[in-house]
């Protein structure tokens, strides 16, 4: 090998070494994956159920605001102000009235500048307020107002965390994070069904910004965009206050038409304590009303237990009337008689026809147990461990475009 060839060889080796060193010092960025894709924060709607009807609503806005016609593509501006607003929102024989402004339009949008600028009947709310006139046979006017908020999903989740759990408990961060993820997942599941979310226990309790705490805000921020997925779709992540000894199987409890592995139920012995024992008397009149609702006759003769799960929770009850009987999900009876739970230990008939129920727990019992999640959090569990306990086999994933496409 001549001198020129040796020099060329050494040069090539030197260049190769420099290239290898540069790969170590400045590695090529990994290709983007679903986990690193931009998180989605879709706009959603939540109905303010307590404000539905014809009762006038006190409205107060700080700063500038606009009233828009939601029936036009560009949401035509109808009225505006820069010095705030304070006055009633009411439905009259003429139409919607806001302070001195009146219109016959059936769908308006009231928007204020700032996330805490809109106050309705003493409570502050985020987002834009949609005011709709709907038919209502129970109203003297034949119609009523329905109010809903248009707001980002993350603002909604914050309102649910504050509405559903105590957010000032020490060492509650992991439980609040788990609640935020469950609330976000449940919201996506309901929205995927084409439903308007309600702000009460019919869906999830959503509260005003007056009750927001820094602990709740930190939990929502720490889990921003994280949702539970099962079988490719958002999990219906039900939750309740106290399972009373074990969570229910969603299919067996008639909460789901199909079996859902993450909602198969788990035992929770620590939630069944003497301190959690409740007792409630149901009057004969309420029992008779239950019989009449199911067309069993004018009075209820007896209630018989038909099915119980491994934790002792009643799954199905038989309602017996004078001549007929019917088997119904136990949770339907719980809701009708306003019982705390279906973890019923005993039923005792009194001489006046009333029944004394005793039992454990609070709520329907499906999904995450909030008391149990708080206990696990205080004992050092992470939010991922809490979710894996109550929703086993569910995937914890970011809300990116693939899941957002499931929304209506």
C-alpha positions in Angstrom: 0.0 0.0 0.0 1.6 3.3 -1.0 1.7 6.4 1.1 -1.3 8.1 -0.6 -3.5 5.1 -0.1 -2.5 4.9 3.6 -3.3 8.6 4.1 -6.8 8.1 2.4 -7.5 5.1 4.7 -6.6 7.0 7.9 -8.7 9.9 6.7 -11.7 7.6 6.2 -11.2 6.1 9.7 -11.0 9.5 11.2 -14.2 10.7 9.5 -16.0 7.5 10.6 -14.9 8.0 14.2 -16.1 11.6 14.1 -19.5 10.5 12.7 -19.9 7.9 15.4 -19.1 10.5 18.1 -21.6 13.0 16.7 -24.3 10.3 16.9 -23.6 9.8 20.6 -23.4 13.5 21.4 -26.3 14.6 19.1 -28.7 11.6 18.7 -31.4 11.7 16.1 -34.8 12.5 17.5 -37.1 9.5 17.8 -40.0 9.5 15.5 -43.2 10.8 17.1 -45.5 8.3 18.6 -49.1 8.3 19.8 -47.9 8.9 23.4 -46.1 12.1 22.3 -48.8 13.4 20.0 -50.4 16.7 21.0 -53.0 16.2 23.7 -56.6 17.1 22.9 -58.8 19.4 25.0 -62.1 19.4 23.1 -64.9 21.8 23.8 -67.9 20.1 25.5 -71.3 21.1 26.8 -72.7 20.5 30.3 -76.3 21.3 31.3 -76.9 23.3 34.4 -79.9 21.3 35.6 -80.7 23.3 38.7 -81.3 26.4 36.5 -83.7 24.8 34.1 -87.3 26.1 34.2 -88.9 29.5 34.2 -87.6 31.0 37.5 -85.7 34.2 36.8 -81.9 33.9 37.1 -79.7 36.6 38.6 -76.8 37.3 36.1 -73.7 39.3 36.9 -70.8 39.8 34.6 -67.5 41.6 35.3 -66.0 43.4 32.4 -67.0 43.2 28.7 -69.6 40.7 27.4 -71.5 39.8 24.2 -74.9 38.3 23.5 -75.0 36.3 20.3 -77.5 34.6 18.0 -76.6 30.9 18.1 -78.9 30.1 15.2 -76.6 31.9 12.7 -73.4 30.3 11.3 -71.2 33.2 12.4 -73.0 33.6 15.8 -74.2 37.2 15.0 -73.6 39.6 17.8 -76.9 41.0 19.1 -75.9 43.1 22.0 -72.7 44.0 23.9 -71.4 45.8 26.9 -68.0 46.9 28.3 -68.9 48.0 31.8 -70.2 44.7 33.1 -73.8 43.5 33.5 -76.1 42.9 36.4 -79.7 42.0 36.0 -82.2 39.1 35.6 -82.3 36.5 32.9 -86.0 35.4 32.4 -88.4 33.8 30.0 -91.5 35.9 29.4 -94.5 35.7 27.1 -92.5 37.7 24.6 -89.3 35.6 24.8 -85.9 35.7 26.5 -85.2 38.8 28.5 -81.7 39.7 29.7 -81.7 42.9 31.8 -83.6 45.3 29.5 -82.9 43.4 26.3 -85.6 41.1 24.8 -85.7 38.7 21.9 -87.9 36.0 20.5 -84.9 33.9 19.4 -84.8 30.4 20.7 -81.0 30.0 21.2 -78.7 32.6 22.5 -75.0 32.6 23.6 -73.9 34.8 26.4 -70.1 35.2 26.6 -67.9 37.1 29.0 -64.3 38.0 28.8 -62.4 36.0 31.5 -62.8 32.6 32.9 -64.4 33.8 36.2 -66.5 36.7 34.9 -69.9 35.1 34.7 -72.0 34.7 37.8 -75.4 32.9 37.9 -77.5 33.0 41.1 -74.4 33.8 43.2 -72.1 31.1 41.6 -69.3 31.7 39.1 -69.0 29.6 36.0 -66.4 29.2 33.2 -67.1 29.1 29.5 -69.9 30.4 27.3 -73.5 30.2 28.5 -76.0 28.8 26.0 -79.6 29.8 26.6 -82.2 27.7 24.8 -86.0 27.8 24.8 -87.5 24.3 24.9 -91.1 22.9 24.9 -92.3 22.2 28.4 -95.9 20.9 29.0 -95.6 21.4 32.7 -94.9 25.2 32.3 -97.8 27.7 32.2 -95.9 29.2 29.2 -95.7 25.9 27.4 -91.9 26.3 27.3 -88.9 26.8 29.6 -85.3 27.8 29.5 -82.5 25.2 29.4 -79.0 26.5 30.2 -75.7 24.8 29.4 -72.1 25.8 29.4 -69.7 25.4 26.5 -66.2 25.0 27.9 -62.9 23.0 27.5 -62.9 19.4 28.7 -60.2 20.2 31.3 -62.2 23.0 32.9 -65.1 20.6 33.1 -63.0 17.9 34.8 -61.8 20.4 37.4 -65.4 21.3 38.3 -66.2 17.5 38.6 -63.2 16.8 40.9 -64.3 19.6 43.2 -67.9 18.5 43.0 -67.3 14.9 43.7 -64.5 14.6 46.3 -63.2 16.4 49.3 -60.1 18.2 47.9 -58.6 19.5 51.2 -57.6 16.2 52.7 -53.9 15.8 53.3 -52.1 13.2 51.1 -55.1 13.1 48.8 -53.2 14.0 45.6 -53.2 10.5 44.1 -56.9 10.0 44.8 -57.8 13.3 43.2 -55.7 12.4 40.2 -57.5 9.1 39.9 -60.8 10.9 40.2 -59.8 13.4 37.5 -58.9 10.5 35.1 -62.1 8.7 35.8 -64.2 11.9 35.3 -62.5 12.6 32.0 -63.0 9.1 30.8 -66.6 9.0 31.8 -67.3 12.3 30.1 -65.8 11.1 26.8 -67.8 7.9 27.1 -71.1 9.8 27.5 -70.2 12.3 24.8 -69.4 9.4 22.5 -73.0 8.3 23.0 -74.2 11.6 21.7 -75.5 12.8 25.1 -75.4 16.2 26.7 -73.6 15.9 30.1 -75.6 16.9 33.1 -74.1 18.7 36.2 -75.7 16.4 38.7 -75.5 12.7 39.9 -77.3 11.7 36.7 -73.8 12.0 35.2 -71.2 13.6 37.4 -71.5 16.5 39.9 -70.0 19.6 38.3 -69.6 22.6 40.5 -68.8 26.3 40.0 -65.4 27.8 40.2 -66.2 29.1 43.7 -65.2 25.7 45.0 -62.0 25.1 43.1 -58.9 24.4 45.3 -55.2 24.4 44.5 -55.1 20.7 45.3 -57.8 19.9 42.7 -56.1 22.1 40.2 -52.8 20.3 40.7 -54.4 16.9 40.2 -56.1 17.9 37.0 -52.9 19.5 35.7 -50.8 16.4 36.7 -53.2 14.1 34.7 -54.0 16.5 31.8 -55.3 14.5 28.9 -55.0 11.1 30.5 -58.0 8.8 30.1 -58.9 5.1 30.6 -59.5 3.0 27.5 -60.8 -0.5 27.1 -61.5 -2.3 23.8 -60.4 0.7 21.8 -62.8 3.2 23.4 -63.1 5.4 26.4 -64.0 3.3 29.5 -67.4 4.1 31.2 -65.4 4.9 34.4 -68.2 4.9 36.9 -67.5 5.8 40.5 -69.3 6.1 43.8 -68.8 7.3 47.4 -68.3 4.0 49.4 -68.6 0.4 48.1 -69.4 -1.0 51.6 -67.2 -4.1 51.2 -66.8 -4.6 47.4 -67.5 -2.9 44.1 -70.2 -4.3 41.8 -69.9 -6.0 38.5 -71.4 -3.5 36.0 -73.0 -6.2 33.9 -74.6 -8.1 36.9 -75.8 -4.8 38.4 -77.5 -3.9 35.0 -75.2 -0.9 34.5 -73.9 -2.3 31.2 -75.6 -4.4 28.5 -72.3 -6.3 28.0 -69.6 -7.6 30.3 -66.7 -5.1 30.8 -63.6 -6.6 32.2 -62.4 -3.4 34.1 -65.8 -3.2 35.7 -66.0 -6.8 36.9 -65.9 -5.6 40.6 -63.2 -6.0 43.3 -63.5 -6.9 47.0 -62.8 -4.1 49.5 -63.0 -5.4 53.0 -61.7 -2.2 54.5 -64.8 -0.3 53.4 -67.1 -2.5 55.6 -66.8 -1.2 59.1 -69.3 -0.6 62.0 -68.8 3.1 61.4 -70.2 2.7 57.9 -73.4 0.9 59.0 -76.5 2.8 58.0 -80.2 2.5 58.9 -83.1 4.0 57.0 -86.9 3.7 57.4 -89.0 3.7 54.2 -92.7 4.5 54.8 -95.6 2.3 53.7 -96.7 5.0 51.4 -93.4 5.0 49.6 -93.4 1.2 49.4 -96.9 1.3 47.9 -95.8 3.9 45.4 -93.1 1.5 44.3 -95.7 -1.3 43.7 -97.9 1.1 41.7 -94.9 2.2 39.6 -94.4 -1.4 38.5 -98.1 -2.1 38.2 -98.2 -4.7 41.0 -101.3 -3.5 42.6 -102.1 -0.8 45.2 -99.7 -1.9 47.8 -96.3 -3.8 48.2 -96.6 -7.1 50.0 -92.9 -8.0 50.3 -89.4 -7.5 48.9 -87.4 -10.7 48.4 -83.6 -11.0 47.5 -83.0 -12.8 44.3 -79.3 -12.4 43.6 -76.3 -11.4 45.7 -72.6 -10.9 44.6 -69.5 -12.1 46.4 -69.3 -8.9 48.6 -72.9 -9.3 49.8 -74.4 -6.7 47.5 -77.9 -7.2 46.3 -78.0 -7.4 42.5 -81.7 -8.3 41.9 -84.8 -7.9 44.1 -88.3 -9.3 43.7 -91.1 -6.9 44.3 -94.3 -8.8 45.4 -97.7 -7.2 45.1 -101.1 -8.6 46.0 -101.3 -10.8 42.9 -98.2 -10.0 40.8 -94.5 -9.9 41.2 -91.5 -8.6 39.2 -87.7 -9.0 39.4 -85.9 -5.7 39.1 -82.2 -4.6 39.4 -81.5 -3.8 43.1 -80.0 -0.4 42.1 -83.4 0.7 40.6 -85.0 0.0 44.0 -82.2 1.9 45.8 -82.8 4.9 43.6 -86.6 4.7 43.9 -86.6 4.4 47.7 -83.5 6.8 48.2 -81.5 4.1 50.0 -77.8 4.8 50.5 -76.7 1.6 48.7 -77.6 -2.0 47.7 -75.2 -3.5 50.4 -78.4 -4.3 52.4 -77.9 -6.3 55.5 -81.4 -6.6 56.8 -85.0 -5.5 56.1 -87.4 -5.4 59.1 -91.2 -4.8 58.7 -92.9 -2.6 61.2 -96.5 -2.7 62.4 -97.5 0.3 60.3 -96.3 -1.3 57.1 -93.0 0.6 56.8 -89.6 -1.1 56.4 -86.4 -0.5 58.2 -83.4 -1.2 56.0 -79.8 -1.5 57.3 -76.7 -1.8 55.3 -73.2 -0.6 54.3 -71.8 1.8 51.7 -73.1 4.8 49.7 -73.9 4.9 46.0 -74.4 2.5 43.2 -71.1 0.6 43.9 -69.8 0.3 40.3 -66.3 1.4 39.5 -64.0 3.4 41.6 -64.8 3.7 45.4 -63.9 7.2 46.4 -63.5 6.4 50.1 -61.2 3.5 49.1 -59.2 5.6 46.7 -58.7 8.2 49.4 -57.5 5.5 51.8 -55.1 4.0 49.2 -53.8 7.5 48.5 -53.1 8.3 52.2 -51.3 4.9 52.4 -49.0 5.9 49.6 -50.5 4.4 46.5 -50.0 6.2 43.2 -52.9 7.2 41.0 -51.9 4.5 38.5 -52.1 1.9 41.2 -55.5 3.2 42.4 -56.9 3.0 38.9 -55.4 -0.5 38.3 -57.1 -1.6 41.5 -60.6 -0.4 40.6 -60.4 -0.7 36.8 -58.1 -3.8 36.2 -57.0 -4.3 32.6 -58.0 -0.8 31.5 -55.4 1.1 29.6 -54.2 4.5 30.8 -53.6 6.5 27.6 -53.3 10.2 26.5 -56.3 11.7 24.8 -55.0 12.3 21.3 -56.7 12.5 18.0 -57.5 8.8 17.7 -59.8 9.0 20.7 -61.1 12.4 20.0 -62.6 11.0 16.7 -65.0 9.0 18.9 -66.7 12.2 19.9 -69.9 13.3 18.1 
